[in-house]
Amino acid sequence: MSVLEIFWQLLQGAPYTLLVTAVCAVTGLSVGLCVATLRRAQIPGLQSIIGVYTYVFRGVPVLVLLFLAYFGLPSIGIKLSPLLAMALSLGLTAGAYLAEVFRGALASVDTTEIVAAEAMGLSRFQIMRLIEFPQMLRFAVPGMINEFTTILKYSPFAYTVGIPEITKQATSLTARTLQGIEIYLCVGLLYFVIYRVTVSAIRLFANYYQVPGIGST
């Protein structure tokens, strides 16, 4: 089988890889932002719950969480689709890490700006929306890129629950052709291309929220 034929076969799984990566990234980003917002709100009793969530999901392997969600929950009558199981395992794990990234980024926001906004009569919500979050997203770009890259690297776990993404196509193709070197070199190249596209998308997002008067990211 030629390299072009290998690429064509692997590309059949690329949409699934992109879908899994996008769903888990959006889940992680949404959860991370929500956790960062709730932390900032300082609601009594909620800080302990957030602490337990981030501690557990950063400490348990993603594959164990995936198997627990997809193969474990049916034993108590809860059956999840493969994509939802990925979102609940990889997505929530990414959310736990991103919550810490956002927490550090929020701490980098100049407190004098917040004090000035309060003196001008801005509400807490306005301060978060107009001052803290735009700067936080900019400061968090390196951590976001790192975490979204990790999501992409963990996305091959999707084949263990039946999603026919790139790695699943590669294993099936290798079993038929025994051209392991060529096939997995092509797999690596495809993942690298997806990685570059992901990084570029995050850069565009960061530039949109760039703080006026400060250099580009």
Order of alpha helices (4+ residues) and beta strands (2+ residues): alpha-alpha-alpha-alpha-alpha-alpha-alpha-alpha-alpha-alpha-alpha-alpha
